[in-house]
Amino acid sequence: MKILITGACAVSARSVLRSLKMSELFKESEFIGWDMCSLLYGVYAGEFDRIYKVPAAGSSDYRKVAQKILDEEKPDAVIVVPEVEVLYWSKKPFEVPHIVPPAKFAELVISKERLFDALAGTELVPEYRNIAADEIMQADFKSSLGYPVWIRDGAAGTASAKGAFKAESLEELQAWVKINPHTTQFQLSQFLPGRNLGCFCLFKEGKLIKMAQAQRIEYIMAKVAISGITGNTSKGRLLNESKIKDVALKAIDILCDKTGEKMNGLVVVDMKEDAEGYPIITEINIRHVAFSSSFAMAGQNISEAQLLLALDRDDEITGSIQRDYPSGNLLLRDVDGAPVYIENEQPIIIGESYNKK
């Protein structure tokens, strides 16, 4: 079997690849990738059998180049990873097996502004304001949300806490705008002090097929970002909590009701808990995130299930919708290594050794 994964050089796509290589059904497949190839590590790491360079999904020649590759390679299925490509494929699909969220839903959630507006008044999203940089810089500007306040770039498709900062005062807010001169529109939102959560939801024709939850505890190279969030988790935990599931599914139901579509494909609902421990949605991604292979290591292979759905081999999907994980589990990731999943963390004591079992 030949499988093509788009956005192949990025961490999320390589996590999908790692997941499929763990699958007994697909591990012997030929894996082809395409990407803009700006991340050279992904090009030369040798994880794919071959990688094609393609233009950005928004460029005028993207479809011509993509179609030429599809015609030459004739893959059995495609997993589309980058959000801008997912949006493109949802609107203008290619004739090759794949599964992505429906077009109106994708168009809505790729913009944090549109997402928050669609869920306003539901208590599923934080209090927020969309505001121009020039307005924040006015001397008499007052934050209607008070302080501390979370400020971030609210543009469509932004990720990894781009342009994000916890501002404690007007001076800090305006300083943040000054050092991000290329961001003209910001989103101010209620600061949420609790756990950082992600909920993977895989659907076909409105039916939930698989779900997986995780907590992001620490981040790779966190010190290089003022927010402390770089988008790549170095320490996390796999979860199975009803309150996370309920918030994610309620939001998806509301949005699908608004768009009149049945949910398809994979979405990742990101949340942070408020001071009372209630999960509040911060964004909805229409793509895999780097946790994908970590779930696969723990026995919940979302990528495998997604591929089976794309191939209309739904009856081969096994296991429950969710898995239970030991409360002491731990996920560890580093820059130069594959994720490590530990079912039960044990304390490491000075003077004693850790023995590989």
C-alpha positions in Angstrom: 0.0 0.0 0.0 1.1 3.5 -0.7 0.2 6.3 1.7 0.8 10.0 1.1 1.0 12.4 4.1 1.0 16.2 3.4 3.0 18.7 5.4 5.5 15.9 5.8 8.4 17.9 7.2 6.6 19.2 10.2 6.4 17.6 13.7 2.6 16.7 13.4 2.9 14.9 10.1 6.0 13.0 11.3 4.0 12.0 14.4 1.3 10.6 12.0 3.9 8.7 10.1 5.4 7.3 13.3 1.8 6.2 14.3 1.2 4.4 11.0 4.6 2.6 11.3 3.3 1.2 14.6 0.2 -0.2 13.0 0.2 -3.9 12.1 -2.1 -3.0 9.2 0.0 -0.3 7.6 3.6 -0.6 8.9 4.8 -2.2 5.6 3.4 0.6 3.5 5.3 2.9 1.2 5.2 6.4 2.7 5.3 9.4 0.5 5.3 13.0 1.7 5.0 16.4 0.3 5.8 19.7 1.9 7.0 23.3 1.2 10.3 21.9 2.5 11.2 24.9 4.6 12.0 22.6 7.6 15.1 20.8 6.2 15.3 18.3 9.0 12.2 16.7 7.8 13.5 16.5 4.3 16.8 14.8 5.2 15.8 12.7 8.2 14.9 9.8 5.9 11.6 8.9 7.7 9.6 9.0 4.4 10.5 6.9 1.3 10.5 10.2 -0.6 9.3 13.8 -0.1 8.1 16.1 -2.9 8.4 19.9 -2.6 5.1 21.7 -3.2 4.0 25.3 -3.2 1.8 26.7 -0.5 -1.8 25.6 -0.5 -3.0 29.1 -1.2 -0.8 29.6 -4.3 -2.1 29.6 -7.8 0.0 26.5 -8.9 -0.7 24.3 -5.8 -3.4 22.3 -7.5 -1.4 21.7 -10.6 1.6 20.5 -8.7 -0.4 18.4 -6.3 -2.4 16.7 -9.0 0.8 15.9 -11.0 2.2 14.1 -7.9 -1.1 12.3 -7.3 -1.2 11.2 -10.9 2.4 9.9 -10.8 2.3 8.2 -7.4 -1.3 7.0 -7.4 -1.4 6.7 -3.6 -4.1 4.5 -2.0 -5.0 7.2 0.4 -3.9 10.7 1.6 -3.7 12.0 5.2 -3.9 15.8 5.0 -2.2 17.5 8.0 -1.6 21.3 7.8 -4.7 23.3 8.5 -4.5 25.4 5.4 -4.4 22.3 3.3 -7.2 20.7 5.2 -9.3 23.8 4.5 -8.4 23.6 0.8 -9.2 19.9 0.5 -12.5 20.4 2.4 -13.5 22.9 -0.3 -11.8 21.4 -3.4 -11.1 17.7 -2.8 -8.9 15.6 -5.0 -10.1 12.3 -6.3 -8.2 10.1 -3.9 -9.3 8.5 -0.6 -9.0 10.9 2.3 -11.2 12.3 5.1 -11.2 15.8 6.4 -13.7 18.0 8.3 -16.6 19.5 6.2 -15.9 22.8 4.5 -18.1 25.3 6.4 -16.9 23.9 9.7 -13.3 24.1 8.7 -13.7 27.7 7.5 -15.3 28.6 10.8 -12.9 27.1 13.3 -9.7 28.0 11.5 -10.3 31.5 12.6 -10.2 32.0 16.4 -12.3 35.1 15.9 -15.1 33.3 14.0 -14.9 30.3 16.4 -15.3 32.5 19.5 -18.1 34.5 17.9 -19.9 31.2 17.0 -19.7 29.9 20.6 -20.3 33.3 22.3 -22.8 33.0 25.2 -22.3 29.3 25.6 -19.7 29.4 28.5 -17.6 27.1 26.3 -15.1 30.0 25.4 -13.5 32.6 27.5 -14.6 36.3 27.6 -12.7 37.9 24.7 -12.3 41.0 22.5 -11.0 41.2 19.0 -9.0 44.4 18.7 -6.7 46.3 16.4 -3.1 46.9 17.5 -3.6 50.7 16.9 -6.4 50.8 19.4 -4.4 49.1 22.1 -1.6 51.7 21.7 -3.9 54.6 22.5 -3.0 56.3 25.7 -6.4 56.1 27.2 -7.0 52.4 26.3 -8.7 50.3 29.0 -8.9 46.6 29.0 -12.6 45.7 29.6 -11.4 42.2 30.7 -9.1 43.6 33.4 -5.7 42.2 34.2 -4.1 39.7 33.9 -5.3 39.3 30.3 -4.2 36.9 27.6 -3.2 38.6 24.3 -2.5 36.6 21.1 -2.4 36.7 17.4 -5.9 35.8 16.3 -5.2 35.2 12.6 -6.5 32.1 10.9 -4.3 29.0 11.2 -2.0 30.4 13.9 -0.6 27.8 16.3 2.0 27.1 19.0 0.8 30.2 21.0 2.0 32.5 18.3 2.0 36.1 19.5 0.7 35.0 22.9 1.5 36.7 26.2 0.0 37.1 29.7 -0.1 40.9 30.3 -0.4 42.1 33.9 -0.8 45.8 33.0 -1.4 48.3 30.2 2.3 48.9 30.0 3.0 45.2 29.4 0.1 45.0 26.9 1.4 47.9 24.8 5.0 46.6 25.0 3.8 43.3 23.6 2.2 45.1 20.7 5.3 47.1 20.0 7.5 44.0 19.8 5.1 42.3 17.4 4.9 45.0 14.8 3.7 42.7 12.0 0.6 41.7 13.9 -2.2 44.2 13.3 -5.1 42.4 14.9 -5.0 40.8 18.3 -7.4 38.8 20.4 -7.6 39.7 24.1 -9.2 37.0 26.3 -9.8 36.0 29.9 -6.7 34.5 31.4 -7.2 30.9 32.3 -4.9 29.6 35.0 -5.7 25.8 35.0 -4.5 22.8 33.1 -3.8 22.9 29.4 -5.8 20.1 27.6 -6.2 18.7 24.2 -9.1 16.4 23.0 -8.7 14.4 19.7 -12.1 13.6 18.1 -12.3 11.4 15.0 -15.7 11.3 13.2 -17.3 9.8 10.2 -20.7 11.0 9.0 -21.5 12.5 12.3 -20.5 9.5 14.4 -17.7 9.6 16.9 -15.3 6.9 16.1 -12.3 7.6 18.4 -11.4 10.0 21.1 -8.2 10.7 23.0 -7.4 13.3 25.7 -4.1 14.7 27.0 -2.7 17.3 29.4 0.2 19.5 28.3 2.3 20.1 31.4 5.7 21.4 30.1 7.0 22.5 26.7 10.1 21.9 24.7 12.4 25.0 24.8 9.7 26.8 26.9 12.3 29.4 28.0 12.5 30.8 24.5 8.9 31.9 24.5 7.7 34.6 26.8 4.4 32.8 27.2 6.2 29.6 28.2 4.2 27.8 25.5 6.0 26.6 22.3 3.4 24.2 21.0 5.5 21.1 21.5 4.9 19.3 24.8 7.9 17.9 26.6 5.9 16.5 29.5 2.3 15.5 29.4 -0.2 13.0 30.6 -2.9 11.0 28.9 -6.4 11.4 30.3 -9.9 10.1 30.1 -12.2 12.6 31.8 -15.9 13.1 31.1 -15.9 16.8 31.5 -13.3 17.2 28.8 -15.3 14.9 26.5 -18.5 16.8 27.2 -17.1 20.2 26.4 -15.5 19.0 23.2 -18.6 17.2 21.8 -21.0 20.0 22.9 -18.9 22.6 21.0 -18.7 20.4 17.9 -22.5 19.7 18.0 -23.2 23.5 18.2 -20.9 24.3 15.4 -22.2 21.6 13.1 -25.8 22.7 13.8 -24.8 26.2 12.7 -23.1 25.0 9.5 -25.7 22.3 8.7 -23.0 19.6 8.2 -22.2 16.2 9.6 -18.8 16.0 11.3 -16.1 14.2 9.4 -12.4 13.6 10.0 -10.2 14.7 12.8 -10.4 17.8 15.0 -8.4 18.6 18.1 -10.2 20.8 20.7 -7.8 22.7 22.9 -8.9 23.9 26.3 -7.6 25.5 29.4 -9.3 25.3 32.8 -10.5 28.3 34.6 -9.9 29.0 38.3 -12.7 26.5 39.2 -11.3 23.7 37.0 -13.8 24.0 34.2 -12.4 23.4 30.7 -12.8 26.4 28.4 -12.1 26.1 24.7 -9.1 28.2 23.4 -9.1 26.9 19.8 -10.1 24.0 17.6 -7.5 22.6 15.3 -8.6 20.8 12.1 -5.4 18.7 12.0 -3.2 16.3 14.0 -1.0 17.7 16.7 2.2 16.2 17.9 0.5 14.0 20.6 -0.8 11.6 17.8 2.1 9.1 18.1 2.0 9.3 21.9 -1.6 8.0 21.8 -0.5 5.3 19.4 2.2 4.2 21.8 -0.4 3.9 24.5 -2.7 1.7 22.3 -5.0 4.4 20.8 -3.8 4.8 17.2 -5.9 7.7 15.9 -3.9 7.8 12.6 -4.6 4.2 11.9 -8.3 4.7 12.5 -8.4 7.8 10.3 -6.7 5.9 7.4 -9.2 3.0 7.7 -12.1 5.5 7.6 -10.6 7.2 4.5 -10.3 3.7 2.8 -13.9 2.8 3.9 -12.5 -0.1 5.9 -14.5 1.1 9.0 -15.2 -2.5 10.1 -11.5 -3.1 10.7 -11.4 -0.4 13.4 -11.0 -2.2 16.8 -11.2 -1.2 20.4 -13.3 1.2 22.3 -13.9 4.9 21.4 -11.7 5.9 24.4 -9.1 4.1 26.4 -8.5 4.2 30.2 -5.0 5.2 31.3 -3.4 4.7 34.7 -3.5 7.9 36.7 0.3 7.9 37.1 1.0 7.8 33.4 3.5 10.2 31.9 4.5 11.2 28.4 8.0 12.6 27.7 9.3 14.2 24.6 12.6 15.8 23.6 14.0 17.6 20.6 16.1 14.7 19.3 14.1 11.7 20.3 10.8 9.8 19.9 8.2 10.2 22.6 8.4 8.0 25.7 5.2 6.7 27.3 5.4 5.6 30.9 2.3 3.8 32.3 3.2 4.5 36.0 5.8 7.1 36.9 8.1 6.1 39.7 10.1 8.6 41.7 13.8 8.8 41.0 15.8 8.9 44.2 19.3 10.4 44.7 21.8 7.7 45.0 19.6 5.0 43.4 19.5 3.9 39.8 16.8 3.5 37.2 16.9 0.1 35.6 15.5 -0.5 32.2 13.0 -3.4 32.3 
